[in-house]
């Protein structure tokens, strides 16, 4: 028993250290933005996404909260996520002109992203019982990557930013790519291919835009197919959340919530 506890404690610290590497990836992404390299910046931000996706299942597997109770893994995650999912992408949008510079639109847009995301991370009801996000979960790292690889126009990006900022405060569900149970069999491979397509286009676009000034719609067939995959993957990720919003919680999740509430009431009575 003691050996098991010691093993879990060691693994918990390993997982915490692994989680912490996300902030290093985020910092390297910030440096890449400052250095004027969109390719490196987005790759580092995507590395942070992968770290964030892997550390959660490992943390639950080894129950790190009980193994190392002095460290709040959720707080650690939130601090890192604000850097990698909010600050880095906001700086990217401003630095690489994804938002118009006229009338200070870029500064206003990035300011709204930074402020609205604070309320997202402070939301105590951010996750539903069936592991959907309540409101847009400040995944600006994915939004900015899609904007860049699809070469969307700056004023279109303004509309996208406005919609997601407003959605932060609305009772709209968004999928958790790794924890949402509905359609998980499809979602995991779709998200994997989706991220792979974005990384591929990021690599291609950086060379073409920086070296020969390529504009939208001048890509070869391979990158255009990858762009189509990005569009389809985005539709799937948003579509599942919209489906959940319209359908409401499943009976299973309602039953689970009822059992939890009954358990709490029982303990309170005892």
Protein Blocks (a to p, Z undefined) as FASTA:
>chain_A
ZZmmmmmmmmmmmmmmmmmmmmmmmmmmmmmmmnopaklmmmmmmmmmmmmmmmmmmmmm
nommlmmmmbcfklmmmmmmmmmmmmmmmmmmmmnopacfehhlmmmmmmmmmmmmmmmm
mpmklpcfkopaehjehiaklmmmmmmmnopafklmmmmmmmmmmmmmpccdcddfklmm
ghklmmmmmmmmmmmmmmmmmmmmmmmmmmnopaehiacfklmmmmmmmmmmmmmmmmmm
mmmmmnopafklmmmmmmmmmmmmmmmmZZ
